[in-house]
Amino acid sequence: MSYSVIDVKDFEGRRTPVAQALDALAIKANQFDSQPDQLGHEHDELKSGQEELFVPLRGTGYLQIDGETVDLEPGRYVLVQPSARRRVDAGPEGLSYLVIGARVEGEAG
């Protein structure tokens, strides 16, 4: 078959391993569904060497990047480089977002 399909409602928990469930070979993608005002986990991607694209799907929130705050809402896309410290915090209505990662050539991994 030349395509794969999943439905996030078939998964439990805050994180849905989208790319893994689809048997993707080249990309990494996870959907996160955060409760209202839920704080995320601060981290960088130095070890993996991945840049990450954050895609808000529903609700609102904030992406903390190296001490700066970027508002998250559907229709806004934010690309974060591997060395940047990042954390996603949900707003008062919660936040559902997709993170797509890919290794940057020449970065660790």
Helices and strands as residue ranges (DSSP letters): G 8-10, E 15-16, H 18-21, E 28-34, E 50-65, E 68-72, E 78-80, E 86-103
